[in-house]
C-alpha cells in the first residue's frame, strides 16, 4: 500500500488484517462544518473496530469517542449518545441502536441533509398526490 493511504486501499488492509474493520468519516470545513460518512466497512463483525476521521483527503485522525465528536452536531443535550455510522442518527441506548442496525444495514450509507433555516419548500406536483378521506 502507498502512503498516504487512499480510501480504496483500506479494503486491502482489512483483507490482510482479519480481526480489524475500518470506518472512515469526512469533515466538511467549507460549508456547514459537518461530519459525514465516507466509508463503512463491510466486515462489521470483527473483534476490533477502528473509526477514522479523514482531514484534507490525506490525514487520518483516530476517533476515540464517537459520542463526543458527533453529539454537538446532532443535539444540544450533553449525555452520551450511540451513533449508527451508516446514517449518523443518534440513539439513547445500545438496545435501540441494535434494533435500528437491523433495519439500516439493509440500506447503503446515507447522509441526511436538511435545508437551511428559513428556506421555503413547495410541493408543485398535485397530480401525483393521493386523496385521503381524513385530513389532520
C-alpha positions in Angstrom: 0.0 0.0 0.0 1.1 3.5 -0.7 1.1 6.3 1.8 -1.0 8.4 2.4 -3.5 5.5 2.2 -6.4 6.1 -0.1 -10.0 5.1 0.8 -10.0 2.3 -1.8 -6.8 0.8 -0.3 -8.4 0.3 3.1 -10.1 -2.9 1.7 -6.6 -4.4 1.2 -5.7 -3.5 4.8 -8.9 -5.3 6.0 -8.2 -8.4 4.0 -4.6 -8.6 5.4 -5.8 -7.9 9.0 -8.8 -10.3 9.6 -9.7 -9.0 13.1 -9.9 -5.3 12.2 -12.6 -3.3 10.5 -12.1 0.3 9.5 -14.8 3.0 9.1 -13.9 6.5 7.7 -15.8 9.7 8.3 -15.2 13.0 6.5 -15.3 16.6 7.6 -16.8 19.4 5.5 -14.9 22.5 6.7 -16.1 24.8 3.9 -19.8 25.0 4.1 -21.6 23.7 7.2 -18.7 22.2 9.2 -20.5 18.8 9.4 -19.2 15.3 9.7 -20.4 12.7 7.2 -19.8 9.1 6.3 -17.2 8.3 3.7 -16.7 4.5 4.1 -18.3 1.9 6.2 -16.6 -1.5 6.5 -18.4 -4.5 5.1 -16.6 -6.5 7.7 -18.7 -5.4 10.7 -18.5 -8.5 12.9 -14.7 -8.2 13.7 -13.0 -8.1 17.0 -11.6 -4.5 16.6 -13.5 -1.6 15.0 -11.4 1.4 14.1 -13.1 4.7 13.3 -11.1 7.4 11.5 -11.7 11.0 10.5 -10.2 12.0 7.2 -9.0 15.6 7.0 -8.0 17.3 3.8 -8.1 14.0 1.9 -4.7 12.9 3.3 -4.6 13.0 7.1 -6.4 10.3 9.2 -7.3 11.0 12.8 -8.4 8.3 15.2 -11.9 8.8 16.7 -11.7 7.6 20.3 -15.2 8.6 21.3 -17.9 8.9 18.6 -20.4 10.4 21.0 -18.1 13.3 21.9 -17.4 14.0 18.2 -21.0 13.9 16.9 -23.3 14.8 19.8 -22.9 18.6 19.4 -23.7 18.2 15.7 -27.0 16.4 16.3 -28.4 17.7 19.6 -28.0 20.3 22.4 -28.1 17.6 25.0 -24.9 16.6 26.7 -25.5 12.9 27.7 -23.8 10.1 25.9 -25.4 9.0 22.6 -24.9 5.9 20.5 -24.5 6.5 16.8 -25.3 4.5 13.7 -22.3 5.1 11.3 -24.4 4.4 8.2 -26.9 7.2 8.7 -25.3 9.1 11.7 -28.5 9.0 13.6 -28.1 9.0 17.4 -29.9 6.8 20.0 -30.1 6.9 23.7 -29.3 3.2 24.4 -27.3 0.4 22.8 -30.5 -1.7 22.5 -32.3 0.9 20.4 -29.2 1.2 18.2 -29.1 -2.5 17.8 -32.8 -2.6 16.7 -32.0 0.3 14.3 -29.0 -1.5 12.8 -31.1 -4.5 11.8 -33.0 -2.2 9.5 -30.2 0.2 8.5 -27.7 -2.5 7.4 -30.1 -3.4 4.6 -29.5 0.0 3.1 -26.5 1.9 1.8 -24.7 4.7 3.5 -26.9 7.7 3.9 -26.1 11.3 4.6 -29.2 13.2 5.8 -29.1 16.9 5.0 -31.8 19.4 5.8 -32.4 22.7 4.1 -31.0 25.8 5.8 -33.3 27.6 8.4 -35.7 29.9 6.7 -35.7 28.0 3.4 -39.2 27.5 1.9 -40.0 24.3 0.2 -43.0 24.0 -2.1 -44.9 21.0 -3.5 -45.8 21.5 -7.1 -47.0 18.1 -8.4 -50.5 17.9 -7.1 -51.4 15.4 -9.8 -49.1 12.9 -8.0 -50.7 13.3 -4.6 -53.0 10.8 -3.1 -56.5 11.6 -1.9 -57.2 10.6 1.6 -60.6 10.6 3.5 -59.2 12.3 6.6 -57.1 15.5 6.9 -55.4 16.3 10.2 
